[in-house]
């Protein structure tokens, strides 16, 4: 092999050194190639208790494992020789437009994950033109979330309390603050057994023990943010202390029935969705009781372990409720291709919870922006490779929902 020394004019085009980004948070999240990378960053930068609160599920965590495995087992059916130069990810959901076919799911205890909390979430969602859902167990009030992103699409997730007047009061506050959709969660008759929280001693507000202080000391930015910002409480439940499970068992109503949903329909003037639907029979029943749509969800695997996989319930529910009822799906979504698979299977929209929180823990608002950006890129790329340019063109013919073999618990 004949060799020669390269000349400068040959080397110069190869020397493309990038100027380093002095904003280390921005550089860190920008380097993440997918949501799993952001999860790894989040795990390094967040104390064990709040990270596990986000990352964990109930009992053996099989419900979450199965939901993720179901998306991983999806097989797309691509079409070739289609003009896919322009991909349109916009859609209409709950009476309004969304730039992307997914929004941010309701999450509790959010400022424990990162001090920017729900404000980062709603501002990132507003910038992307997608809905943000605030949880009853959120750590920022409906009024402060509204003030953080005027003009944004905001949904409110409600747990119907035993005290109906308190439920009515928070619903009225959400309506007054400009939240256009109410999402009532119905799968929390009792608390799921979230064993990681039990083992970590997760409480509300967080208890400072020697173990938690030592764990947080390895994450100085989190520790500084925690000590130098407003004390952490549930914004709607500021007088409560105790564990998450104790709160659910004390506050939420195990006597909840369809008549209560009908009562709520009379109280709320906007769109009403019911979250936690896991069977076609229940989907049909809540629609008959006044719901505009359903959210197929097993609560991220955090309530009943070994519950149905939401992705697999879509076709049966769609057949049962027809095209006039909107179907949203969550649990297990970690990639934009997961969103496209759900829509092809018959859903109208998706919600992302853990993925959003991984981004939040990894980099605050910048991390949430990056999650949305990654999911959008993956969704657009998936559609182009399938051979469709618009969400309305996706059909069950584009996807096969394989059912993977039973799994052991999630890897830690």
PECOR-V460667 format. One record per residue. N is the residue number from 0. RES is the residue in three letters. NEAR is the number of other C-alpha atoms within 8 Angstrom. Layout:
n->[N & N]
res->[RES & RES]
near->[NEAR & NEAR]
This chain:
n->[0 & 1 & 2 & 3 & 4 & 5 & 6 & 7 & 8 & 9 & 10 & 11 & 12 & 13 & 14 & 15 & 16 & 17 & 18 & 19 & 20 & 21 & 22 & 23 & 24 & 25 & 26 & 27 & 28 & 29 & 30 & 31 & 32 & 33 & 34 & 35 & 36 & 37 & 38 & 39 & 40 & 41 & 42 & 43 & 44 & 45 & 46 & 47 & 48 & 49 & 50 & 51 & 52 & 53 & 54 & 55 & 56 & 57 & 58 & 59 & 60 & 61 & 62 & 63 & 64 & 65 & 66 & 67 & 68 & 69 & 70 & 71 & 72 & 73 & 74 & 75 & 76 & 77 & 78 & 79 & 80 & 81 & 82 & 83 & 84 & 85 & 86 & 87 & 88 & 89 & 90 & 91 & 92 & 93 & 94 & 95 & 96 & 97 & 98 & 99 & 100 & 101 & 102 & 103 & 104 & 105 & 106 & 107 & 108 & 109 & 110 & 111 & 112 & 113 & 114 & 115 & 116 & 117 & 118 & 119 & 120 & 121 & 122 & 123 & 124 & 125 & 126 & 127 & 128 & 129 & 130 & 131 & 132 & 133 & 134 & 135 & 136 & 137 & 138 & 139 & 140 & 141 & 142 & 143 & 144 & 145 & 146 & 147 & 148 & 149 & 150 & 151 & 152 & 153 & 154 & 155 & 156 & 157 & 158 & 159 & 160 & 161 & 162 & 163 & 164 & 165 & 166 & 167 & 168 & 169 & 170 & 171 & 172 & 173 & 174 & 175 & 176 & 177 & 178 & 179 & 180 & 181 & 182 & 183 & 184 & 185 & 186 & 187 & 188 & 189 & 190 & 191 & 192 & 193 & 194 & 195 & 196 & 197 & 198 & 199 & 200 & 201 & 202 & 203 & 204 & 205 & 206 & 207 & 208 & 209 & 210 & 211 & 212 & 213 & 214 & 215 & 216 & 217 & 218 & 219 & 220 & 221 & 222 & 223 & 224 & 225 & 226 & 227 & 228 & 229 & 230 & 231 & 232 & 233 & 234 & 235 & 236 & 237 & 238 & 239 & 240 & 241 & 242 & 243 & 244 & 245 & 246 & 247 & 248 & 249 & 250 & 251 & 252 & 253 & 254 & 255 & 256 & 257 & 258 & 259 & 260 & 261 & 262 & 263 & 264 & 265 & 266 & 267 & 268 & 269 & 270 & 271 & 272 & 273 & 274 & 275 & 276 & 277 & 278 & 279 & 280 & 281 & 282 & 283 & 284 & 285 & 286 & 287 & 288 & 289 & 290 & 291 & 292 & 293 & 294 & 295 & 296 & 297 & 298 & 299 & 300 & 301 & 302 & 303 & 304 & 305 & 306 & 307 & 308 & 309 & 310 & 311 & 312 & 313 & 314 & 315 & 316 & 317 & 318 & 319 & 320 & 321 & 322 & 323 & 324 & 325 & 326 & 327 & 328 & 329 & 330 & 331 & 332 & 333 & 334 & 335 & 336 & 337 & 338 & 339 & 340 & 341 & 342 & 343 & 344 & 345 & 346 & 347 & 348 & 349 & 350 & 351 & 352 & 353 & 354 & 355 & 356 & 357 & 358 & 359 & 360 & 361 & 362 & 363 & 364 & 365 & 366 & 367 & 368 & 369 & 370 & 371 & 372 & 373 & 374 & 375 & 376 & 377 & 378 & 379 & 380 & 381 & 382 & 383 & 384 & 385 & 386 & 387 & 388 & 389 & 390 & 391 & 392 & 393 & 394 & 395 & 396 & 397 & 398 & 399 & 400 & 401 & 402 & 403 & 404 & 405 & 406 & 407 & 408 & 409 & 410 & 411]
res->[UNK & UNK & UNK & UNK & UNK & UNK & UNK & UNK & UNK & UNK & UNK & UNK & UNK & UNK & UNK & UNK & UNK & UNK & UNK & UNK & UNK & UNK & UNK & UNK & UNK & UNK & UNK & UNK & UNK & UNK & UNK & UNK & UNK & UNK & UNK & UNK & UNK & UNK & UNK & UNK & UNK & UNK & UNK & UNK & UNK & UNK & UNK & UNK & UNK & UNK & UNK & UNK & UNK & UNK & UNK & UNK & UNK & UNK & UNK & UNK & UNK & UNK & UNK & UNK & UNK & UNK & UNK & UNK & UNK & UNK & UNK & UNK & UNK & UNK & UNK & UNK & UNK & UNK & UNK & UNK & UNK & UNK & UNK & UNK & UNK & UNK & UNK & UNK & UNK & UNK & UNK & UNK & UNK & UNK & UNK & UNK & UNK & UNK & UNK & UNK & UNK & UNK & UNK & UNK & UNK & UNK & UNK & UNK & UNK & UNK & UNK & UNK & UNK & UNK & UNK & UNK & UNK & UNK & UNK & UNK & UNK & UNK & UNK & UNK & UNK & UNK & UNK & UNK & UNK & UNK & UNK & UNK & UNK & UNK & UNK & UNK & UNK & UNK & UNK & UNK & UNK & UNK & UNK & UNK & UNK & UNK & UNK & UNK & UNK & UNK & UNK & UNK & UNK & UNK & UNK & UNK & UNK & UNK & UNK & UNK & UNK & UNK & UNK & UNK & UNK & UNK & UNK & UNK & UNK & UNK & UNK & UNK & UNK & UNK & UNK & UNK & UNK & UNK & UNK & UNK & UNK & UNK & UNK & UNK & UNK & UNK & UNK & UNK & UNK & UNK & UNK & UNK & UNK & UNK & UNK & UNK & UNK & UNK & UNK & UNK & UNK & UNK & UNK & UNK & UNK & UNK & UNK & UNK & UNK & UNK & UNK & UNK & UNK & UNK & UNK & UNK & UNK & UNK & UNK & UNK & UNK & UNK & UNK & UNK & UNK & UNK & UNK & UNK & UNK & UNK & UNK & UNK & UNK & UNK & UNK & UNK & UNK & UNK & UNK & UNK & UNK & UNK & UNK & UNK & UNK & UNK & UNK & UNK & UNK & UNK & UNK & UNK & UNK & UNK & UNK & UNK & UNK & UNK & UNK & UNK & UNK & UNK & UNK & UNK & UNK & UNK & UNK & UNK & UNK & UNK & UNK & UNK & UNK & UNK & UNK & UNK & UNK & UNK & UNK & UNK & UNK & UNK & UNK & UNK & UNK & UNK & UNK & UNK & UNK & UNK & UNK & UNK & UNK & UNK & UNK & UNK & UNK & UNK & UNK & UNK & UNK & UNK & UNK & UNK & UNK & UNK & UNK & UNK & UNK & UNK & UNK & UNK & UNK & UNK & UNK & UNK & UNK & UNK & UNK & UNK & UNK & UNK & UNK & UNK & UNK & UNK & UNK & UNK & UNK & UNK & UNK & UNK & UNK & UNK & UNK & UNK & UNK & UNK & UNK & UNK & UNK & UNK & UNK & UNK & UNK & UNK & UNK & UNK & UNK & UNK & UNK & UNK & UNK & UNK & UNK & UNK & UNK & UNK & UNK & UNK & UNK & UNK & UNK & UNK & UNK & UNK & UNK & UNK & UNK & UNK & UNK & UNK & UNK & UNK & UNK & UNK & UNK & UNK & UNK & UNK & UNK & UNK & UNK & UNK & UNK & UNK & UNK & UNK & UNK & UNK & UNK & UNK & UNK & UNK & UNK & UNK & UNK & UNK & UNK & UNK & UNK & UNK & UNK & UNK & UNK & UNK & UNK & UNK & UNK & UNK & UNK & UNK]
near->[2 & 3 & 4 & 4 & 4 & 6 & 6 & 6 & 6 & 8 & 9 & 7 & 7 & 6 & 6 & 5 & 4 & 4 & 4 & 4 & 7 & 5 & 6 & 7 & 8 & 10 & 10 & 9 & 14 & 8 & 6 & 9 & 7 & 9 & 14 & 7 & 9 & 14 & 12 & 8 & 10 & 15 & 11 & 8 & 10 & 13 & 13 & 9 & 11 & 11 & 12 & 10 & 10 & 8 & 7 & 10 & 15 & 16 & 10 & 8 & 14 & 15 & 18 & 14 & 13 & 11 & 13 & 12 & 9 & 15 & 12 & 6 & 10 & 11 & 8 & 9 & 9 & 8 & 9 & 7 & 5 & 7 & 6 & 9 & 5 & 6 & 11 & 8 & 11 & 10 & 10 & 8 & 10 & 8 & 6 & 6 & 8 & 13 & 10 & 12 & 12 & 12 & 14 & 14 & 11 & 12 & 10 & 10 & 11 & 12 & 11 & 10 & 13 & 12 & 11 & 9 & 15 & 13 & 11 & 12 & 14 & 14 & 11 & 11 & 15 & 14 & 7 & 9 & 11 & 14 & 14 & 15 & 12 & 14 & 11 & 10 & 11 & 16 & 15 & 11 & 9 & 10 & 9 & 8 & 12 & 12 & 7 & 9 & 11 & 6 & 5 & 11 & 11 & 14 & 13 & 14 & 13 & 12 & 10 & 11 & 10 & 7 & 6 & 8 & 6 & 8 & 12 & 9 & 8 & 9 & 11 & 9 & 10 & 12 & 10 & 7 & 9 & 8 & 12 & 10 & 12 & 14 & 12 & 12 & 12 & 10 & 10 & 11 & 11 & 8 & 10 & 11 & 9 & 12 & 9 & 10 & 11 & 8 & 7 & 8 & 8 & 14 & 10 & 11 & 8 & 7 & 9 & 7 & 6 & 6 & 7 & 11 & 9 & 8 & 10 & 12 & 8 & 6 & 12 & 8 & 6 & 13 & 10 & 8 & 10 & 10 & 7 & 6 & 7 & 4 & 6 & 9 & 10 & 12 & 10 & 10 & 8 & 7 & 4 & 7 & 7 & 9 & 9 & 9 & 9 & 9 & 11 & 11 & 11 & 6 & 8 & 14 & 10 & 7 & 5 & 8 & 6 & 9 & 7 & 8 & 11 & 10 & 8 & 8 & 11 & 7 & 8 & 12 & 6 & 7 & 12 & 14 & 13 & 14 & 13 & 12 & 14 & 13 & 8 & 11 & 7 & 9 & 14 & 11 & 9 & 13 & 13 & 7 & 10 & 10 & 13 & 11 & 12 & 16 & 13 & 16 & 14 & 18 & 9 & 12 & 16 & 16 & 15 & 10 & 12 & 7 & 9 & 9 & 12 & 14 & 12 & 9 & 13 & 13 & 9 & 8 & 12 & 12 & 7 & 10 & 12 & 7 & 6 & 5 & 10 & 12 & 13 & 13 & 14 & 15 & 16 & 10 & 12 & 11 & 12 & 15 & 10 & 11 & 14 & 11 & 12 & 14 & 13 & 13 & 12 & 12 & 14 & 10 & 14 & 13 & 12 & 14 & 12 & 8 & 12 & 13 & 12 & 13 & 20 & 18 & 14 & 14 & 14 & 14 & 12 & 12 & 15 & 16 & 11 & 11 & 13 & 10 & 8 & 13 & 12 & 10 & 9 & 11 & 15 & 12 & 8 & 11 & 13 & 12 & 10 & 12 & 13 & 14 & 11 & 10 & 11 & 5 & 7 & 11 & 11 & 9 & 8 & 11 & 13 & 10 & 9 & 8 & 6 & 7 & 4 & 5 & 7 & 6 & 8 & 9 & 3 & 2]
